[in-house]
Amino acid sequence: MKIFKIATLLILFLNTSIISAQENTDNEIPVKSKGFHFGLYVGSYFANKYTANLYDGYGYDIDGKRNNFINSFMYNKIILEYGGGYSGTVDQVAQALNVDPGAWTFNESDMPTNLKYTPAFLLGLQSRYTVDKKNAILINVNATKLNVSANFTITTTPPTGSTQINKSIRTFAIRGEEQRLMFQFGYNRILGDNEKVNFYVEGGLNITLAKFSKNDILINNETTPTVLHIDLTESYSSINGYNAYVTKKPIGTGFGLFSGLGINFSMSPSWTVQLGYNPSFERINIGENPRLKFQHAIGIRAYYKF
């Protein structure tokens, strides 16, 4: 897995840095051993794909249960609202596909599969209270915005009088966006006695607030003049359409654990920089049957002692 390759490279880099620092200890920097430190974190976040299916176009009903295909948000939007399924409405899907009205099909086999999150930036506010040179209590707040992507299909039939025989399967994009806010309460331990560079380990409680942000589909793409943009998020807040009820966007708070390892640089009596890898075992509490799953982060944080 890519994340473990990154972690291996990180460890090799840290080991080289420690050896270099230990070879030059003539100008050791004294470190303040007790007090509050505050700082910032910047890194990359690799989300487990388990909850990505929340954005597969089926949607959830007022009781939080996943819809079947006939009740799904994509069926409601593509077939009924934009596909001329309601009496007196125009087949906008056919117009976007440049085919005759009704000369296309969309069924359950066309629904998107294999949805996954793309790597995202992770930003955070960091604080710690150092009990002594080696031990610290951590309180961190990190935030990220995740994007989900996959494809779905629509099958078009040849126009009347055409010499074309075979049907055409066209592929289009479905997208999702999710916000996560993570609170961490834990313990950090410096390993080693070098005044400049040492390894560290950490761990503790992780609380994640996850919120469904948006979900949409594109028939054609944004560079074409006939792109049809359909917002599936509307189905969570509108009583119009096939699903005649109001249901809320999925949001939930889950508990888990975080851990970490990396290298601690004592830059000066006031400044400390840490480069590390943080796996977490947490429940993203949105959708049905939330479970504890691993997430991964890698990044750098800088502390300043006031």
C-alpha positions, 0 to 999 in steps of 0.5 A, spaced: 500 500 500 502 507 498 501 509 505 506 504 508 511 505 502 510 513 505 511 511 512 517 506 510 521 512 506 519 517 512 522 512 517 529 512 513 529 519 513 528 520 520 533 515 522 538 518 517 537 525 520 538 522 527 545 519 525 547 526 522 544 530 529 548 525 533 554 526 530 554 534 531 552 535 538 557 541 540 552 546 539 546 543 543 540 547 544 537 547 551 529 545 551 524 548 556 522 542 559 515 544 562 509 548 559 504 549 554 506 549 547 501 551 541 502 550 534 499 548 527 499 542 523 499 541 515 499 534 512 495 529 507 489 525 509 488 518 506 480 516 508 478 509 508 473 508 502 468 504 507 463 510 508 464 512 500 458 509 498 454 514 502 455 518 495 453 512 490 446 516 488 441 511 492 441 516 498 437 515 505 430 515 507 427 519 513 429 513 518 436 513 515 435 507 511 438 506 504 433 507 499 432 501 493 433 503 486 426 505 485 426 510 491 433 512 489 435 519 488 438 518 482 432 514 479 428 520 482 432 525 478 434 522 472 428 518 470 422 522 473 425 529 474 430 530 468 428 525 464 421 527 462 418 522 467 413 527 470 407 529 465 408 535 462 416 535 463 421 535 458 426 530 457 432 534 458 437 527 459 435 526 451 437 533 450 444 533 453 445 526 450 443 529 443 438 523 442 431 522 441 426 523 447 426 516 451 432 513 446 436 512 452 435 507 458 438 507 466 437 502 470 440 499 477 446 496 473 448 503 471 448 505 478 456 507 480 460 502 484 467 502 487 466 509 490 473 512 494 475 518 497 481 522 494 487 524 498 486 530 502 489 536 505 489 535 513 490 542 517 490 543 524 491 547 531 495 543 536 497 544 543 500 540 548 503 541 555 510 538 556 510 535 563 518 534 562 523 533 556 520 527 554 512 527 556 507 531 554 499 531 554 496 533 547 489 536 545 489 537 537 483 539 533 484 537 525 479 538 519 479 536 512 474 536 506 474 530 502 472 528 495 469 522 492 469 520 485 466 514 481 462 513 474 455 511 472 452 509 465 447 511 461 445 506 455 443 510 448 439 507 443 440 508 435 435 514 432 430 512 428 432 510 421 439 510 423 444 504 420 447 504 427 445 497 430 448 496 437 446 500 443 452 505 446 454 505 453 456 512 455 460 513 462 459 520 466 461 522 473 458 522 480 461 526 485 461 527 493 464 532 498 464 530 506 467 535 511 471 531 517 473 535 524 477 531 529 478 532 536 484 528 539 486 527 546 492 523 548 499 523 550 506 524 546 513 520 549 520 523 546 524 517 545 532 518 546 536 523 550 539 527 544 538 535 545 536 536 538 533 530 534 529 524 537 524 519 535 517 520 538 511 516 539 504 518 541 496 515 542 490 517 545 482 518 544 480 520 537 473 523 536 470 525 529 465 529 527 463 527 519 458 531 515 455 530 508 456 536 504 454 535 497 453 530 492 452 531 484 452 528 477 454 530 471 451 528 464 457 530 459 462 534 462 463 541 464 467 543 458 461 541 453 456 546 451 450 541 453 452 539 460 447 537 465 448 538 472 444 534 477 444 536 484 442 530 488 443 534 495 437 537 494 433 530 495 435 531 502 432 538 504 426 538 499 419 535 499 418 536 491 419 530 487 418 522 488 420 522 495 415 526 498 418 527 505 424 531 508 430 528 510 436 531 513 443 530 510 447 525 514 451 527 520 454 524 526 460 523 531 464 517 532 469 515 537 476 511 536 483 511 537 489 515 534 496 513 534 503 516 531 510 515 530 515 520 527 521 525 529 522 530 534 526 536 532 528 541 537 529 547 533 530 552 539 528 553 546 521 555 544 520 552 537 519 544 536 517 541 529 515 534 529 514 530 522 510 524 523 505 518 521 498 518 524 494 512 523 487 512 527 482 507 528 475 510 528 468 510 527 465 515 521 458 515 524 454 516 517 450 512 513 448 505 515 452 500 520 458 504 521 464 500 523 471 502 526 476 502 520 483 505 519 484 512 516 491 514 515 495 521 515 502 524 514 504 531 515 508 536 519 507 540 525 510 546 529 510 548 536 511 554 539 512 555 547 510 562 549 
